[in-house]
Amino acid sequence: MYGEQHLLTYRTEEETKFVYFLSFRQFLWWLVGGILSMKLATYLPPVPYIGLWGYLPHGLPLLGAMLFAHIKHPSTDLMLGKYLSLWFAFHRRKKVYH
């Protein structure tokens, strides 16, 4: 009837944007990667004799976190972190053969 809301609401597959173009989940991945990169830069000196390229290993945790935040598994359409956690849970479970 007119003016009544349908019980099944419209659900979009797109995540809500939290900060600029990042969803909350992606923002947390970026934040954790940035914190790990800063910690790594604090404790690990740059590789000597190669100039600015010596600082490249400090950005690897941020790069890994960005991969986990944005890459989806092509056949399952799951995010990389979710796919890997399910994959490890499947391979660690007790196998029963009858």
N, C-alpha and C positions, 0 to 999 in steps of 0.2 A: 504494500500500500504506500501511498504517497507520504514521505516524511519519515519512514521507518528505515533503519539501517539494516543491511543484510548481515546475517550472522557470519558468513564466510567473508572475512575481510581480504582485500587485495594484498598479496605478499609479493614484493619484488625480490629478485635474487641478488640485487646489488646491495652492498653494505652501506650503512650510513656513514657519511664523511664526518670525521671528528676534528682533524686539524688539516686545513687546506684540502689536499687530495687524498689524505690517508684516513682509513677507518681506524677505529680504536685498537683493533688487533694488530694492524700494520704499524700503528704508532708505537705500541708496546714493543714490537720486534725491533723497530728502529732505535728506540730508547735503550733497550738492553744491548744491542750491538754497539751503540755509541758509548755506553758506559764501559763495556768490555774493551773497546778500542782505547779509551782513555786510560784504563787500568794497565793495559798492555804497554802503552806509550810511557807510563810512569815507571814500570819495572824493566822494560826491555830497551836497551839503547839501540839507536839506528845502526844499520849495517855500515861499517866504515868503508871509505874510499870510493863510494859510488854516488855521492852527492845526495840529491833529493830522493833518488830511487831507494835509498837506504831506509826511508821512512815508510815505504810501501807495506811491509808486514804489519804495521800498526793499524792499517785500514781493513785487514782481512776479517776480523770479527764483524765489523759493520757490513762488509760485503756479504758475508754468510747470513747475517740477520736479514738483509734486504732480499736475498734469495728465498729465505723461508717466508718472508712477508708477502712476496708478489708472485712466486712461481706456483703454478698448478700442475698436477699430474695430468698428462693429456688424456688418458683413457678413462680415468675415474672422476676427473674434474674436482679432486680434493686438493686442498692446499698442501704444500710439500711437507710441512711439519706434521699435519694430521695423517697424511699418507704414511710417512715413516714411522710414526708411533703405532699405527694399526699394523703395519708390516712387521715391526719388531714384536708386537704382542702376538701376532699370528705365529711367528717362527719360534717364539719362546714357550708357547703353550705346550702342555703335555700331549704328546701324540698317542692315540689309542688306535691300535690296529686289531680288528676282529677277524 
